[in-house]
Amino acid sequence: MEIKVNYVGIIRSILGKIKGEVVEVAEGTTVKQLVEKLAEKYGEAFKNHCIEKEWGRIRNNVFVEVDGEQVLFSPEKYEMALKGKKEVVITTIPDNFLAA
């Protein structure tokens, strides 16, 4: 299945000129698996910015929206299947912003 992925904020600067794309994923793909797939595609800078090395989970500075629904700081929602979904928006904020 295909899902549209849009990049906003710092993540867009990591990816250069890429503002969005259509990504082919398997039917049962979860939000977390999508971010992991993108990390494989875009390399270490993307991976280090989006996925915690020690725990392998999506970092707290990554905000994901699926068809307008925010998926924030919720491990259960990161396991949500994308079946039937049309659009994912991924944005990040600086790590030090959360510490303030």
N, CA, C and O atoms as a GROMACS GRO file, in nm:
protein
  400
    1MET      N    1   0.084  -0.118   0.000
    1MET     CA    2   0.000   0.000   0.000
    1MET      C    3   0.088   0.124   0.000
    1MET      O    4   0.204   0.119   0.041
    2GLU      N    5   0.034   0.233  -0.045
    2GLU     CA    6   0.108   0.359  -0.050
    2GLU      C    7   0.056   0.456   0.055
    2GLU      O    8  -0.065   0.464   0.079
    3ILE      N    9   0.149   0.530   0.116
    3ILE     CA   10   0.111   0.633   0.210
    3ILE      C   11   0.195   0.757   0.182
    3ILE      O   12   0.315   0.748   0.157
    4LYS      N   13   0.130   0.872   0.187
    4LYS     CA   14   0.201   0.997   0.164
    4LYS      C   15   0.265   1.041   0.295
    4LYS      O   16   0.201   1.041   0.400
    5VAL      N   17   0.394   1.077   0.288
    5VAL     CA   18   0.467   1.122   0.405
    5VAL      C   19   0.519   1.262   0.378
    5VAL      O   20   0.588   1.286   0.279
    6ASN      N   21   0.485   1.355   0.466
    6ASN     CA   22   0.533   1.493   0.456
    6ASN      C   23   0.628   1.520   0.571
    6ASN      O   24   0.608   1.473   0.683
    7TYR      N   25   0.733   1.596   0.541
    7TYR     CA   26   0.836   1.629   0.639
    7TYR      C   27   0.830   1.779   0.669
    7TYR      O   28   0.817   1.862   0.579
    8VAL      N   29   0.839   1.812   0.799
    8VAL     CA   30   0.827   1.951   0.843
    8VAL      C   31   0.939   1.980   0.943
    8VAL      O   32   0.985   1.890   1.014
    9GLY      N   33   0.981   2.104   0.948
    9GLY     CA   34   1.077   2.148   1.050
    9GLY      C   35   1.218   2.096   1.028
    9GLY      O   36   1.265   2.085   0.915
   10ILE      N   37   1.284   2.064   1.138
   10ILE     CA   38   1.424   2.022   1.135
   10ILE      C   39   1.442   1.898   1.048
   10ILE      O   40   1.543   1.886   0.979
   11ILE      N   41   1.347   1.808   1.052
   11ILE     CA   42   1.362   1.685   0.973
   11ILE      C   43   1.375   1.717   0.825
   11ILE      O   44   1.446   1.647   0.752
   12ARG      N   45   1.308   1.821   0.781
   12ARG     CA   46   1.319   1.861   0.641
   12ARG      C   47   1.461   1.910   0.610
   12ARG      O   48   1.512   1.884   0.501
   13SER      N   49   1.523   1.979   0.702
   13SER     CA   50   1.659   2.026   0.677
   13SER      C   51   1.757   1.908   0.672
   13SER      O   52   1.857   1.914   0.600
   14ILE      N   53   1.730   1.803   0.745
   14ILE     CA   54   1.814   1.683   0.739
   14ILE      C   55   1.802   1.617   0.602
   14ILE      O   56   1.899   1.564   0.549
   15LEU      N   57   1.682   1.620   0.546
   15LEU     CA   58   1.656   1.554   0.419
   15LEU      C   59   1.686   1.641   0.298
   15LEU      O   60   1.673   1.595   0.184
   16GLY      N   61   1.726   1.765   0.320
   16GLY     CA   62   1.756   1.853   0.207
   16GLY      C   63   1.630   1.907   0.143
   16GLY      O   64   1.547   1.967   0.211
   17LYS      N   65   1.615   1.886   0.016
   17LYS     CA   66   1.503   1.945  -0.058
   17LYS      C   67   1.376   1.861  -0.053
   17LYS      O   68   1.273   1.901  -0.108
   18ILE      N   69   1.380   1.747   0.013
   18ILE     CA   70   1.264   1.658   0.015
   18ILE      C   71   1.160   1.711   0.113
   18ILE      O   72   1.184   1.717   0.233
   19LYS      N   73   1.045   1.749   0.061
   19LYS     CA   74   0.936   1.799   0.145
   19LYS      C   75   0.836   1.687   0.177
   19LYS      O   76   0.767   1.691   0.279
   20GLY      N   77   0.831   1.590   0.089
   20GLY     CA   78   0.739   1.480   0.108
   20GLY      C   79   0.758   1.377  -0.001
   20GLY      O   80   0.829   1.399  -0.098
   21GLU      N   81   0.693   1.264   0.018
   21GLU     CA   82   0.704   1.156  -0.080
   21GLU      C   83   0.593   1.055  -0.056
   21GLU      O   84   0.528   1.056   0.048
   22VAL      N   85   0.573   0.969  -0.152
   22VAL     CA   86   0.483   0.856  -0.136
   22VAL      C   87   0.570   0.734  -0.108
   22VAL      O   88   0.664   0.705  -0.183
   23VAL      N   89   0.539   0.664   0.000
   23VAL     CA   90   0.619   0.550   0.044
   23VAL      C   91   0.534   0.423   0.033
   23VAL      O   92   0.418   0.420   0.074
   24GLU      N   93   0.594   0.321  -0.023
   24GLU     CA   94   0.529   0.190  -0.034
   24GLU      C   95   0.558   0.112   0.094
   24GLU      O   96   0.673   0.093   0.132
   25VAL      N   97   0.451   0.066   0.161
   25VAL     CA   98   0.465  -0.012   0.284
   25VAL      C   99   0.372  -0.133   0.278
   25VAL      O  100   0.275  -0.134   0.202
   26ALA      N  101   0.402  -0.234   0.357
   26ALA     CA  102   0.317  -0.352   0.367
   26ALA      C  103   0.188  -0.316   0.442
   26ALA      O  104   0.186  -0.219   0.518
   27GLU      N  105   0.083  -0.393   0.420
   27GLU     CA  106  -0.047  -0.366   0.482
   27GLU      C  107  -0.043  -0.344   0.631
   27GLU      O  108  -0.107  -0.252   0.681
   28GLY      N  109   0.031  -0.426   0.705
   28GLY     CA  110   0.030  -0.418   0.851
   28GLY      C  111   0.134  -0.326   0.911
   28GLY      O  112   0.156  -0.328   1.032
   29THR      N  113   0.199  -0.244   0.830
   29THR     CA  114   0.306  -0.156   0.878
   29THR      C  115   0.254  -0.061   0.985
   29THR      O  116   0.146  -0.003   0.972
   30THR      N  117   0.333  -0.045   1.092
   30THR     CA  118   0.298   0.048   1.200
   30THR      C  119   0.370   0.181   1.180
   30THR      O  120   0.458   0.194   1.096
   31VAL      N  121   0.331   0.280   1.260
   31VAL     CA  122   0.397   0.410   1.256
   31VAL      C  123   0.546   0.392   1.285
   31VAL      O  124   0.630   0.448   1.214
   32LYS      N  125   0.579   0.315   1.387
   32LYS     CA  126   0.719   0.292   1.424
   32LYS      C  127   0.795   0.225   1.309
   32LYS      O  128   0.908   0.264   1.280
   33GLN      N  129   0.736   0.127   1.246
   33GLN     CA  130   0.802   0.059   1.135
   33GLN      C  131   0.825   0.153   1.018
   33GLN      O  132   0.926   0.143   0.948
   34LEU      N  133   0.731   0.244   0.996
   34LEU     CA  134   0.749   0.344   0.889
   34LEU      C  135   0.870   0.432   0.919
   34LEU      O  136   0.953   0.454   0.831
   35VAL      N  137   0.880   0.482   1.042
   35VAL     CA  138   0.994   0.568   1.079
   35VAL      C  139   1.124   0.489   1.067
   35VAL      O  140   1.225   0.543   1.022
   36GLU      N  141   1.124   0.362   1.105
   36GLU     CA  142   1.244   0.278   1.092
   36GLU      C  143   1.281   0.258   0.944
   36GLU      O  144   1.398   0.261   0.908
   37LYS      N  145   1.181   0.238   0.861
   37LYS     CA  146   1.206   0.223   0.717
   37LYS      C  147   1.268   0.349   0.659
   37LYS      O  148   1.361   0.343   0.578
   38LEU      N  149   1.215   0.465   0.700
   38LEU     CA  150   1.270   0.592   0.653
   38LEU      C  151   1.412   0.612   0.704
   38LEU      O  152   1.496   0.667   0.633
   39ALA      N  153   1.440   0.567   0.827
   39ALA     CA  154   1.575   0.577   0.882
   39ALA      C  155   1.673   0.493   0.800
   39ALA      O  156   1.786   0.534   0.777
   40GLU      N  157   1.630   0.376   0.758
   40GLU     CA  158   1.715   0.293   0.671
   40GLU      C  159   1.741   0.363   0.538
   40GLU      O  160   1.853   0.361   0.486
   41LYS      N  161   1.639   0.425   0.485
   41LYS     CA  162   1.649   0.491   0.355
   41LYS      C  163   1.738   0.614   0.361
   41LYS      O  164   1.820   0.636   0.271
   42TYR      N  165   1.724   0.696   0.466
   42TYR     CA  166   1.791   0.826   0.471
   42TYR      C  167   1.919   0.827   0.554
   42TYR      O  168   1.988   0.930   0.558
   43GLY      N  169   1.952   0.718   0.620
   43GLY     CA  170   2.082   0.708   0.684
   43GLY      C  171   2.091   0.758   0.828
   43GLY      O  172   1.991   0.786   0.893
   44GLU      N  173   2.215   0.768   0.873
   44GLU     CA  174   2.246   0.795   1.014
   44GLU      C  175   2.191   0.927   1.066
   44GLU      O  176   2.142   0.932   1.178
   45ALA      N  177   2.198   1.033   0.988
   45ALA     CA  178   2.149   1.163   1.038
   45ALA      C  179   2.000   1.154   1.073
   45ALA      O  180   1.958   1.200   1.179
   46PHE      N  181   1.922   1.096   0.984
   46PHE     CA  182   1.778   1.079   1.008
   46PHE      C  183   1.758   0.985   1.127
   46PHE      O  184   1.681   1.015   1.218
   47LYS      N  185   1.826   0.872   1.125
   47LYS     CA  186   1.810   0.772   1.231
   47LYS      C  187   1.845   0.830   1.367
   47LYS      O  188   1.769   0.814   1.462
   48ASN      N  189   1.959   0.896   1.378
   48ASN     CA  190   2.002   0.952   1.507
   48ASN      C  191   1.907   1.060   1.556
   48ASN      O  192   1.891   1.078   1.677
   49HIS      N  193   1.845   1.131   1.466
   49HIS     CA  194   1.753   1.238   1.504
   49HIS      C  195   1.616   1.184   1.545
   49HIS      O  196   1.545   1.248   1.623
   50CYS      N  197   1.578   1.068   1.493
   50CYS     CA  198   1.442   1.018   1.513
   50CYS      C  199   1.430   0.896   1.605
   50CYS      O  200   1.324   0.873   1.663
   51ILE      N  201   1.536   0.818   1.617
   51ILE     CA  202   1.527   0.693   1.693
   51ILE      C  203   1.634   0.690   1.801
   51ILE      O  204   1.752   0.716   1.774
   52GLU      N  205   1.593   0.659   1.925
   52GLU     CA  206   1.688   0.648   2.035
   52GLU      C  207   1.778   0.528   2.013
   52GLU      O  208   1.730   0.417   1.988
   53LYS      N  209   1.907   0.548   2.023
   53LYS     CA  210   2.003   0.438   2.003
   53LYS      C  211   1.985   0.328   2.107
   53LYS      O  212   1.979   0.210   2.074
   54GLU      N  213   1.977   0.368   2.232
   54GLU     CA  214   1.975   0.271   2.342
   54GLU      C  215   1.849   0.184   2.342
   54GLU      O  216   1.857   0.063   2.362
   55TRP      N  217   1.732   0.246   2.319
   55TRP     CA  218   1.606   0.174   2.333
   55TRP      C  219   1.542   0.138   2.199
   55TRP      O  220   1.452   0.053   2.195
   56GLY      N  221   1.585   0.200   2.090
   56GLY     CA  222   1.528   0.170   1.960
   56GLY      C  223   1.388   0.224   1.940
   56GLY      O  224   1.317   0.180   1.849
   57ARG      N  225   1.347   0.316   2.024
   57ARG     CA  226   1.211   0.373   2.010
   57ARG      C  227   1.219   0.512   1.947
   57ARG      O  228   1.326   0.572   1.940
   58ILE      N  229   1.104   0.560   1.903
   58ILE     CA  230   1.099   0.694   1.845
   58ILE      C  231   1.127   0.794   1.956
   58ILE      O  232   1.072   0.786   2.066
   59ARG      N  233   1.215   0.890   1.926
   59ARG     CA  234   1.256   0.989   2.026
   59ARG      C  235   1.142   1.084   2.061
   59ARG      O  236   1.048   1.103   1.984
   60ASN      N  237   1.152   1.143   2.180
   60ASN     CA  238   1.048   1.234   2.228
   60ASN      C  239   1.037   1.363   2.149
   60ASN      O  240   0.935   1.432   2.156
   61ASN      N  241   1.141   1.398   2.073
   61ASN     CA  242   1.135   1.522   1.996
   61ASN      C  243   1.073   1.502   1.857
   61ASN      O  244   1.068   1.596   1.777
   62VAL      N  245   1.026   1.380   1.830
   62VAL     CA  246   0.964   1.350   1.701
   62VAL      C  247   0.813   1.353   1.718
   62VAL      O  248   0.757   1.284   1.802
   63PHE      N  249   0.748   1.434   1.636
   63PHE     CA  250   0.603   1.443   1.638
   63PHE      C  251   0.549   1.386   1.508
   63PHE      O  252   0.591   1.424   1.399
   64VAL      N  253   0.456   1.293   1.521
   64VAL     CA  254   0.397   1.227   1.406
   64VAL      C  255   0.248   1.253   1.407
   64VAL      O  256   0.184   1.249   1.512
   65GLU      N  257   0.194   1.280   1.291
   65GLU     CA  258   0.050   1.299   1.275
   65GLU      C  259   0.004   1.203   1.167
   65GLU      O  260   0.063   1.199   1.058
   66VAL      N  261  -0.100   1.126   1.195
   66VAL     CA  262  -0.153   1.029   1.099
   66VAL      C  263  -0.296   1.070   1.066
   66VAL      O  264  -0.384   1.067   1.152
   67ASP      N  265  -0.318   1.107   0.940
   67ASP     CA  266  -0.450   1.153   0.896
   67ASP      C  267  -0.509   1.256   0.993
   67ASP      O  268  -0.628   1.251   1.025
   68GLY      N  269  -0.425   1.348   1.038
   68GLY     CA  270  -0.471   1.457   1.124
   68GLY      C  271  -0.472   1.425   1.273
   68GLY      O  272  -0.497   1.514   1.354
   69GLU      N  273  -0.445   1.300   1.311
   69GLU     CA  274  -0.442   1.261   1.452
   69GLU      C  275  -0.299   1.262   1.503
   69GLU      O  276  -0.211   1.196   1.446
   70GLN      N  277  -0.275   1.335   1.610
   70GLN     CA  278  -0.141   1.344   1.666
   70GLN      C  279  -0.104   1.215   1.738
   70GLN      O  280  -0.184   1.156   1.811
   71VAL      N  281   0.020   1.172   1.717
   71VAL     CA  282   0.074   1.054   1.782
   71VAL      C  283   0.193   1.104   1.863
   71VAL      O  284   0.305   1.106   1.814
   72LEU      N  285   0.168   1.144   1.988
   72LEU     CA  286   0.271   1.206   2.070
   72LEU      C  287   0.301   1.124   2.195
   72LEU      O  288   0.210   1.086   2.269
   73PHE      N  289   0.428   1.098   2.219
   73PHE     CA  290   0.476   1.036   2.344
   73PHE      C  291   0.392   0.915   2.384
   73PHE      O  292   0.373   0.890   2.503
   74SER      N  293   0.343   0.840   2.288
   74SER     CA  294   0.254   0.730   2.319
   74SER      C  295   0.300   0.603   2.248
   74SER      O  296   0.269   0.583   2.131
   75PRO      N  297   0.373   0.518   2.318
   75PRO     CA  298   0.423   0.396   2.254
   75PRO      C  299   0.313   0.312   2.190
   75PRO      O  300   0.335   0.250   2.087
   76GLU      N  301   0.192   0.311   2.250
   76GLU     CA  302   0.083   0.234   2.192
   76GLU      C  303   0.045   0.289   2.054
   76GLU      O  304   0.016   0.212   1.962
   77LYS      N  305   0.045   0.418   2.042
   77LYS     CA  306   0.006   0.478   1.914
   77LYS      C  307   0.114   0.458   1.808
   77LYS      O  308   0.084   0.452   1.689
   78TYR      N  309   0.240   0.446   1.850
   78TYR     CA  310   0.346   0.419   1.754
   78TYR      C  311   0.331   0.278   1.696
   78TYR      O  312   0.386   0.248   1.591
   79GLU      N  313   0.255   0.193   1.765
   79GLU     CA  314   0.228   0.058   1.716
   79GLU      C  315   0.100   0.052   1.633
   79GLU      O  316   0.060  -0.055   1.588
   80MET      N  317   0.036   0.168   1.612
   80MET     CA  318  -0.086   0.175   1.532
   80MET      C  319  -0.055   0.138   1.386
   80MET      O  320   0.038   0.191   1.326
   81ALA      N  321  -0.135   0.047   1.332
   81ALA     CA  322  -0.118   0.008   1.192
   81ALA      C  323  -0.165   0.120   1.100
   81ALA      O  324  -0.261   0.191   1.131
   82LEU      N  325  -0.097   0.135   0.989
   82LEU     CA  326  -0.129   0.241   0.894
   82LEU      C  327  -0.232   0.198   0.790
   82LEU      O  328  -0.264   0.273   0.698
   83LYS      N  329  -0.285   0.077   0.804
   83LYS     CA  330  -0.384   0.026   0.708
   83LYS      C  331  -0.501   0.123   0.698
   83LYS      O  332  -0.562   0.160   0.798
   84GLY      N  333  -0.532   0.161   0.576
   84GLY     CA  334  -0.644   0.252   0.552
   84GLY      C  335  -0.610   0.399   0.572
   84GLY      O  336  -0.694   0.485   0.548
   85LYS      N  337  -0.489   0.428   0.617
   85LYS     CA  338  -0.447   0.566   0.639
   85LYS      C  339  -0.391   0.624   0.510
   85LYS      O  340  -0.343   0.550   0.424
   86LYS      N  341  -0.398   0.756   0.496
   86LYS     CA  342  -0.355   0.820   0.372
   86LYS      C  343  -0.230   0.906   0.386
   86LYS      O  344  -0.149   0.913   0.293
   87GLU      N  345  -0.214   0.970   0.502
   87GLU     CA  346  -0.105   1.068   0.513
   87GLU      C  347  -0.042   1.067   0.652
   87GLU      O  348  -0.110   1.058   0.754
   88VAL      N  349   0.090   1.077   0.652
   88VAL     CA  350   0.168   1.088   0.775
   88VAL      C  351   0.252   1.215   0.764
   88VAL      O  352   0.314   1.240   0.661
   89VAL      N  353   0.254   1.294   0.870
   89VAL     CA  354   0.340   1.412   0.877
   89VAL      C  355   0.439   1.387   0.990
   89VAL      O  356   0.401   1.349   1.101
   90ILE      N  357   0.567   1.408   0.960
   90ILE     CA  358   0.672   1.390   1.060
   90ILE      C  359   0.744   1.523   1.077
   90ILE      O  360   0.792   1.583   0.981
   91THR      N  361   0.752   1.566   1.202
   91THR     CA  362   0.826   1.688   1.232
   91THR      C  363   0.906   1.665   1.360
   91THR      O  364   0.872   1.578   1.440
   92THR      N  365   1.010   1.741   1.378
   92THR     CA  366   1.090   1.729   1.499
   92THR      C  367   1.122   1.868   1.553
   92THR      O  368   1.117   1.968   1.482
   93ILE      N  369   1.153   1.870   1.680
   93ILE     CA  370   1.196   1.994   1.744
   93ILE      C  371   1.334   1.968   1.805
   93ILE      O  372   1.370   1.852   1.825
   94PRO      N  373   1.410   2.074   1.835
   94PRO     CA  374   1.542   2.053   1.897
   94PRO      C  375   1.530   1.982   2.030
   94PRO      O  376   1.434   2.005   2.104
   95ASP      N  377   1.625   1.894   2.063
   95ASP     CA  378   1.625   1.822   2.188
   95ASP      C  379   1.618   1.916   2.307
   95ASP      O  380   1.546   1.889   2.403
   96ASN      N  381   1.692   2.025   2.302
   96ASN     CA  382   1.698   2.117   2.417
   96ASN      C  383   1.567   2.192   2.438
   96ASN      O  384   1.547   2.251   2.544
   97PHE      N  385   1.477   2.192   2.341
   97PHE     CA  386   1.348   2.257   2.355
   97PHE      C  387   1.265   2.185   2.462
   97PHE      O  388   1.194   2.250   2.540
   98LEU      N  389   1.273   2.053   2.467
   98LEU     CA  390   1.196   1.976   2.564
   98LEU      C  391   1.250   1.993   2.705
   98LEU      O  392   1.175   1.979   2.802
   99ALA      N  393   1.377   2.023   2.719
   99ALA     CA  394   1.439   2.038   2.850
   99ALA      C  395   1.407   2.173   2.914
   99ALA      O  396   1.423   2.190   3.034
  100ALA      N  397   1.361   2.268   2.834
  100ALA     CA  398   1.336   2.403   2.886
  100ALA      C  399   1.216   2.409   2.977
  100ALA      O  400   1.183   2.516   3.028
   0.00000   0.00000   0.00000
